[in-house]
Amino acid sequence: MEYYTLPQTNLKASKIALGCMRIASKSVEEVEELVLTALNHGVNFFDHADIYGAGQSEVVFGEVLARNPNLRETMIIQSKCAIRPGICFDFSKEYILKSVEGSLERLQTDYLDVLLLHRPDALMDPKEVAEAFNELYELGKVHYFGVSNQKPSQIELLKKYCKQPIVINQLQFGPAHASMIDQGFYVNMEVPTAIDYDGAILDYCMLNDITIQPWSTIRETLNSETFIDNPEYPELNVVLETLATKYKVSKVAIVTAWILRHPSNMQPIAGTTSIKNLLDTLDAINVSLTREEWYQIYTANKVLP
Ligand SMILES: NC(=O)c1ccc[n+]([C@@H]2O[C@H](COP(=O)([O-])OP(=O)(O)OC[C@H]3O[C@@H](n4cnc5c(N)ncnc54)[C@H](OP(=O)(O)O)[C@@H]3O)[C@@H](O)[C@H]2O)c1
């Protein structure tokens, strides 16, 4: 595994993180094996949210921590708040504080290394968010803060009031969901691909030392099937297969290497719950794609101007 110190923090994080969205249906023993395998292969960053499995993902992970109390200090644990079932989104101070208390209790830990605001709240009062962040930081309950699925102006609004830096932005990104790169190719062109869906978030994050954490890297949208070995993505699979054969790794490793090859130092989040798929993904660390190969993957299902 390779590591980088996440900009604006002193967190030495593995270049690939493990996402815990899908572990809720697994037993404590299964999750323990997954987590120990990840740690043994150098993965030290674990992504959660209060809503994953209606809290059960954090519960089962917390059970693993309770069985292995020495592990907590070796891990970077991130959770998210503010998607509020039944109400939509809630960035109120009261709800942020309550959500973090719930995550700490379920995870059986005293602190989160990182807390993200999960999705934008149209009713956000940034002063309230700042108060919540201050309180959590002062009490030592959260060490660093970030966002997810936010555009530059939303982050700027938070930055105007929050004392703590915004260090992470978690966004969907992968070869089948690369609009944050696509738009850069169509500057000043009157074509649909030129539409700026995210306020040039990639450039903004690079300019502001905010680490992008790509989620759902092997699917086009959160709810679609993976494109790997999927006949609906023939061109992409041909390129992935060729490179997987060349580098003697799996297709998921090539996808992950494609993300790691971007100079913005993104930290992809693997969403697998299977030991085999996790180890396949981690092989990406040993693959350095050439510029030509990177573009072969990027252009597999599109034509550039
Ligand atoms: N901020 C946000 O809004 C947001 C949204 C979604 C997700 N996330 C975070 O991002 C993480 C990753 O998202 P995701 O779970 O959608 O990611 P993903 O890595 O795109 O998908 C993982 C799923 O694909 C399956 N899969 C099928 N073929 C696979 C292969 N060859 N290799 C690996 N997995 C394969 C896995 O099954 P197996 O388990 O059987 O391997 C698992 O069910 C989540 O855990 C969560 O932490 C954040």
Ligand as a Chemical Component Dictionary entry (heavy atoms), coordinates in Angstrom:
data_LIG
# 
_chem_comp.id                   LIG 
_chem_comp.type                 NON-POLYMER 
_chem_comp.pdbx_formal_charge   0 
_chem_comp.three_letter_code    LIG 
# 
loop_
_chem_comp_atom.comp_id 
_chem_comp_atom.atom_id 
_chem_comp_atom.alt_atom_id 
_chem_comp_atom.type_symbol 
_chem_comp_atom.charge 
_chem_comp_atom.model_Cartn_x 
_chem_comp_atom.model_Cartn_y 
_chem_comp_atom.model_Cartn_z 
_chem_comp_atom.pdbx_ordinal 
LIG N1  N1  N 0  -20.983 10.273 -0.586 1  
LIG C1  C1  C 0  -21.915 9.604  -1.243 2  
LIG O1  O1  O 0  -22.953 10.162 -1.642 3  
LIG C2  C2  C 0  -21.715 8.140  -1.488 4  
LIG C3  C3  C 0  -22.605 7.433  -2.308 5  
LIG C4  C4  C 0  -22.357 6.062  -2.514 6  
LIG C5  C5  C 0  -21.283 5.444  -1.918 7  
LIG N2  N2  N 1  -20.439 6.153  -1.102 8  
LIG C6  C6  C 0  -19.260 5.520  -0.458 9  
LIG O2  O2  O 0  -18.487 4.924  -1.468 10 
LIG C7  C7  C 0  -18.301 3.529  -1.187 11 
LIG C8  C8  C 0  -18.237 2.783  -2.487 12 
LIG O3  O3  O 0  -19.498 2.866  -3.166 13 
LIG P1  P1  P 0  -20.100 1.596  -3.886 14 
LIG O4  O4  O 0  -20.284 0.513  -2.897 15 
LIG O5  O5  O -1 -21.252 2.010  -4.705 16 
LIG O6  O6  O 0  -18.850 1.234  -4.786 17 
LIG P2  P2  P 0  -18.467 0.236  -5.898 18 
LIG O7  O7  O 0  -17.087 -0.162 -5.549 19 
LIG O8  O8  O 0  -18.764 0.931  -7.191 20 
LIG O9  O9  O 0  -19.454 -1.017 -5.769 21 
LIG C9  C9  C 0  -19.237 -2.082 -4.873 22 
LIG C10 C10 C 0  -20.278 -3.122 -5.173 23 
LIG O10 O10 O 0  -20.018 -3.650 -6.479 24 
LIG C11 C11 C 0  -19.905 -5.067 -6.380 25 
LIG N3  N3  N 0  -18.952 -5.594 -7.365 26 
LIG C12 C12 C 0  -19.302 -6.226 -8.497 27 
LIG N4  N4  N 0  -18.220 -6.586 -9.190 28 
LIG C13 C13 C 0  -17.155 -6.175 -8.482 29 
LIG C14 C14 C 0  -15.755 -6.273 -8.703 30 
LIG N5  N5  N 0  -15.248 -6.879 -9.773 31 
LIG N6  N6  N 0  -14.928 -5.733 -7.806 32 
LIG C15 C15 C 0  -15.422 -5.106 -6.725 33 
LIG N7  N7  N 0  -16.759 -4.992 -6.456 34 
LIG C16 C16 C 0  -17.622 -5.534 -7.337 35 
LIG C17 C17 C 0  -19.498 -5.325 -4.946 36 
LIG O11 O11 O 0  -19.881 -6.657 -4.618 37 
LIG P3  P3  P 0  -19.019 -7.481 -3.534 38 
LIG O12 O12 O 0  -19.320 -6.850 -2.230 39 
LIG O13 O13 O 0  -19.567 -8.849 -3.659 40 
LIG O14 O14 O 0  -17.602 -7.355 -3.928 41 
LIG C18 C18 C 0  -20.289 -4.278 -4.198 42 
LIG O15 O15 O 0  -21.629 -4.700 -4.038 43 
LIG C19 C19 C 0  -19.456 3.155  -0.275 44 
LIG O16 O16 O 0  -19.167 2.042  0.550  45 
LIG C20 C20 C 0  -19.597 4.413  0.539  46 
LIG O17 O17 O 0  -18.623 4.392  1.574  47 
LIG C21 C21 C 0  -20.641 7.490  -0.904 48 
# 
loop_
_chem_comp_bond.comp_id 
_chem_comp_bond.atom_id_1 
_chem_comp_bond.atom_id_2 
_chem_comp_bond.value_order 
_chem_comp_bond.pdbx_ordinal 
LIG N1  C1  SING 1  
LIG C1  O1  DOUB 2  
LIG C1  C2  SING 3  
LIG C2  C3  SING 4  
LIG C2  C21 DOUB 5  
LIG C3  C4  DOUB 6  
LIG C4  C5  SING 7  
LIG C5  N2  DOUB 8  
LIG N2  C6  SING 9  
LIG N2  C21 SING 10 
LIG C6  O2  SING 11 
LIG C6  C20 SING 12 
LIG O2  C7  SING 13 
LIG C7  C8  SING 14 
LIG C7  C19 SING 15 
LIG C8  O3  SING 16 
LIG O3  P1  SING 17 
LIG P1  O4  DOUB 18 
LIG P1  O5  SING 19 
LIG P1  O6  SING 20 
LIG O6  P2  SING 21 
LIG P2  O7  DOUB 22 
LIG P2  O8  SING 23 
LIG P2  O9  SING 24 
LIG O9  C9  SING 25 
LIG C9  C10 SING 26 
LIG C10 O10 SING 27 
LIG C10 C18 SING 28 
LIG O10 C11 SING 29 
LIG C11 N3  SING 30 
LIG C11 C17 SING 31 
LIG N3  C12 SING 32 
LIG N3  C16 SING 33 
LIG C12 N4  DOUB 34 
LIG N4  C13 SING 35 
LIG C13 C14 SING 36 
LIG C13 C16 DOUB 37 
LIG C14 N5  SING 38 
LIG C14 N6  DOUB 39 
LIG N6  C15 SING 40 
LIG C15 N7  DOUB 41 
LIG N7  C16 SING 42 
LIG C17 O11 SING 43 
LIG C17 C18 SING 44 
LIG O11 P3  SING 45 
LIG P3  O12 DOUB 46 
LIG P3  O13 SING 47 
LIG P3  O14 SING 48 
LIG C18 O15 SING 49 
LIG C19 O16 SING 50 
LIG C19 C20 SING 51 
LIG C20 O17 SING 52 
# 
